[in-house]
Amino acid sequence: MIALAASARALRVFQVVWVIGFLVGTTTHTADLIVGGVNAYSDFPLGVRLFWVSLAFLDPATAALIIF
């Protein structure tokens, strides 16, 4: 039983670290979009720009999926 409790605790810590990481990513990408608009990543090819802009929406969705 003790090993199971420690395993569950380790899993919860792992989830919290991942959620914090995705929320930091959300903050970073949102700040980039606020400061630079959709042209924040204008030095990169279109596919890369679309990917980085989409992370402003995908990061919080991923964090929510991890939580729930």
N, C-alpha and C positions, 0 to 999 in steps of 0.2 A: 504493500500500500504506500509506503514512504516513497519508493521509486516512482510510482505513478504520480504522486503529488508533485514531486520535483520535476518530472517530465512535463506535467501540465503547466507548471510555473515557468519553465524554460520556454515552452511554446508561447505563452502569453507575453513574455519579455521579447521574444523574437517578433511577434505580431506588432507590439508597440513600437519597436525600433523601425520596422518596415513602414508603419503608418506615419511615424514622424518623418521618415525620409521622403515619403510621397507628399506630405504636406509642405515640407521645405521646398521640394520641387515645384509644387503648385504656387507657392509664394514667389519663387524666383521667376517662373515663366509669366505669372501675372504681372509682376513688377516690370519685366522686360516689355510686355505688351502695353502697360500704362505709359511707360517712358517713351518707347519707340514706336508704338502702334503696330500695325500689321507688318510694317517694314523693319521691325526690330532686328530681323535676321536677314537683311537684304543682301549681305555679302555671300550668302549661300545659295545653292541651286534651289529651284522651286520645291522639289520633293522634300528636301531637308527642312526648308522653311515651314512647309505644311505640317511636317512631323512635329517640329518644336512648338509651333503654335497650338497644335492639337493636344500637346501634353498639358497645357493649362486646363484642359477639360478632362483628360484621361487620368491624370494624377489623382485628383480628388475622388473620381469614380472608383479607381483602384483602391484607394484608402478606405472608402466606404465598403467595398466588397470584402476587404480583409477584416474590417470590424464586424460586419454582419455575416 
